[in-house]
């Protein structure tokens, strides 16, 4: 029987965290261990009494240096489970989520699977604007049809944005940071990358793609969840635009590119993304959209002037 540890980093989202923990408590298979890593001011683990009565060992860990990557790496160093699950504090799991993920690992008798993720089902409804955006994303190699795939441009098809819900398990290039899991043995040689900390988004994608170079990553079609992406404690639009483009750059530079032609495709996608954001601004004239563009331009400037870390650490 594979033992399980659930890790949830959190920061000033008590209402969202309680929803996430309630969905943990109602699992058909409860975790053996729950680790909450708090960068805020939690007094105790929400729902502590019912979780403990159900047999879940609960730990509340605080640390001095805030940051999602640091929280995950700290939790890895103290977790006991054969399988370590990572969830954002703004998710809600379907009741059989843990059961379905453990099923995938249990069927892998020789240990070729290093990580398993779940399916985000609360995607935004399709409409004319979203379909047009998807066409442009694919034209400029910014995104694609298959979630969890790294494109030839080095850009990635993120989870929850295609409107497609898979009906069968499949191998993927990376897992969503909001809901992923890994065998404990993966962490014998790898850790989440701290080099993105202030410069970019994407340390979870970086980690899972490095895992994919050694093990299989699987998207478990029947392991489902909702990700509500709480607006609390999220970066403002300029920072979001900057960190998106610099995150794509660091991921491409350190893990993907091979030839000069790959660089051409990467910059084609960057220019395409900027064009798409300009079209969005022209249609909306919202301040947030203008600020996002400013952030993208600043990020491209960071890339061209060499202001980013030279190399994201690989372990």
Secondary structure, 3 states (H helix, E strand, C coil): CCCEEEEEEECCCHHHHHHHHHHHHCCCCCCCEEEEEECCCCCCCCCHHHHHHCCCEEEEEECCCCCHHHHHHHHHHHCCCCEEEEECCCEEECCCHHHHHHHHHHHCCCCCEEEEEEEECCCCCCCHHHHHHHHHHHHCCCCCCCCCCECCCCCECCCCCCCCCCCCCEECCCCCCCEEEEEHHHHHCCCCCHHHCCCCCCHHHHHHHHHHCCCEEEEEEEEEEEECCCCCCCCCHHHHHHHHHHHHHHHHHHHHCCCHHHHHHHHHHHHHHHHHHHHHHHHHCCHHHHHHHHHHHHHHHHHHCCCCCCCCCCC
